[in-house]
Amino acid sequence: MRFLTAGDTALLIDCETLEQALALFDRLASAALPGVVDLIPAARTVLVAWAPELTDRATLEAQIRALPPAGGSARHGQDHEIPVTYDGEDLAAVAEHLGWDTAEVIRRHTEALWTVAFTGFAPGFAYMTCDDPAFDLPRRPSPRVRIPAGSVALAGRFGGIYPSDSPGGWQLLGRTPVPMWDLTRPRPALLAPGDRVRFRDMGKGATISVPAPAAAPQPSGGIEVLRADLPAFWQDAGRAGQAGQGVGPSGALDRSAARQANRLLGNDPAEPVLELTFGGLSLRADHPMTLALTGAPCTIRVAGRVEAPFGQPFAVDAGETVEIQRPTSGIRSYLALRGGFEVTPVIASSSYDTLAKVGPAPVMTGSRLAAAHRPAGAVAVHAEPARALPRPGEVVTLDLRLGPRDDWFTAEGVRRLTAQDWLVTPQSSRIGLRLSGAEPLERRDRAELPSEATVTGAIQVPHDGQPVLFLADHPLTGGYPVISCVAAHHLDLAGQIPPGALIRFQLLESPAR
């Protein structure tokens, strides 16, 4: 196995086969090494993420190499029977590719035992292997724009069920009414690594009762949102450790600014805050309150006439309005309330993941916000030093560490990464910054990378050679090589870079690989 650098607080362990990767994942899960905060298995790799205050790479690498050899299988999951209507658009094409008729495809698909190897792509999406080696199919030459939720599909050696409507290139066999992702269940993801699945043909009488989803409660009263130019998102430190359900970390993009907002008000640092993109928010207070705004600096007006201080606590009386204008630099501002907002966590976090659509509902015009009135300490008397944040047209320097897949690129491709400035395009979001450069990054070949875990700050390079810098809502796994990762000390800055700004990458020395 090879140990590859994946940023400052993660390493990617490269194995030769899926079976080796899963066996290593099982050993690591059983070992529960001190400081490890997440383990993410994939097609041939295991990502190990750690807390830097508890351990370091050298210690972890030595502990992993010293693990005893794998014994019996440690994968003990649940058993599921999933009914399927076999009417998929690709059923006939799959039969032709395998040299069978459609009845034989259905028979062998229902007789095979499918085991969840790992999760990724989307919450509740499980990559399953089976005991019938004949199921090995290429992806479609051109992916579909929309595959309906519940679609049962095949690609490569894997089977899967789409948990929600999404694009995809897998071969469609049929559909199931069983929800793969349901937040009303104790474990929202139906399938987790180690679970075993038998498919049943609904054409032969297989049935299942599917409960209707519970209606979401409608808020009333509270702080009224008079105007939100863009949806605002509740954020906290994120939801680490949920990879087993296919759920990524999310969390505030500028974590230092989010913590500062709570610190100014004497709140617990874990209190959720409201992340605003490009400002543009107006509220009406329903009771006297104290607020603070940090991150991207904005003009704040109270009651339409008083300019409140940015980066300091300010008071608002009942019935007064708070208007937050567009920031003068940066892109994301963080609004906190003394005593906290009342926000219902989803999967142990109040963060809203814009890719997975997991978390408390976005805040828009007409939303109502409730105060939690939790105990708080003293408010800060003095403003904290303001940070210089980038503006469109300015050049921002970000430190990088090469890896884990820089060897998939030519020497010229690696050189181009730092030899030119990269424009942040308008297609950027909380998922990632889409970059454009005059000289695309050259790959050694056009081979497909087996799906593997990615980290916040990873710079993934699609076939067109124009990189994407992953931010907090990035996919849990990806199929394009990651040439490098932004250093941890520059992740908050990366979350504040607006479209139209330029990024200059600067390489740091990476650990031995």
ZIZIUR-V640605 format. One record per run of one state. SS is the DSSP state (h for helix, s for strand, l for the rest). FROM is the first residue (numbers start at 1). LEN is the number of residues. If there is no record, write none. Layout:
BEGIN
SS:FROM:LEN ; SS:FROM:LEN
END
This chain:
BEGIN
l:1:1 ; s:2:4 ; l:6:4 ; s:10:5 ; l:15:3 ; h:18:14 ; l:32:4 ; s:36:6 ; l:42:3 ; s:45:6 ; l:51:6 ; h:57:9 ; l:66:13 ; s:79:7 ; l:86:5 ; h:91:8 ; l:99:3 ; h:102:10 ; l:112:2 ; s:114:6 ; l:120:6 ; s:126:5 ; l:131:6 ; s:137:1 ; l:138:6 ; s:144:4 ; l:148:3 ; s:151:6 ; l:157:1 ; s:158:4 ; l:162:4 ; s:166:3 ; l:169:2 ; s:171:5 ; l:176:5 ; s:181:1 ; l:182:7 ; s:189:1 ; l:190:6 ; s:196:6 ; h:202:3 ; l:205:18 ; s:223:6 ; l:229:3 ; s:232:4 ; l:236:7 ; h:243:3 ; l:246:9 ; h:255:10 ; l:265:8 ; s:273:5 ; l:278:3 ; s:281:4 ; l:285:4 ; s:289:7 ; l:296:4 ; s:300:3 ; l:303:3 ; s:306:3 ; l:309:5 ; s:314:3 ; l:317:4 ; s:321:4 ; l:325:7 ; s:332:6 ; l:338:3 ; s:341:1 ; l:342:11 ; s:353:1 ; l:354:4 ; s:358:1 ; l:359:4 ; s:363:1 ; l:364:4 ; s:368:2 ; l:370:1 ; s:371:1 ; l:372:23 ; s:395:8 ; l:403:3 ; h:406:3 ; s:409:1 ; l:410:1 ; h:411:9 ; l:420:2 ; s:422:3 ; l:425:7 ; s:432:5 ; l:437:6 ; s:443:1 ; l:444:8 ; s:452:2 ; l:454:4 ; s:458:4 ; l:462:5 ; s:467:4 ; l:471:6 ; s:477:2 ; l:479:3 ; s:482:5 ; l:487:1 ; h:488:7 ; l:495:7 ; s:502:7 ; l:509:5
END
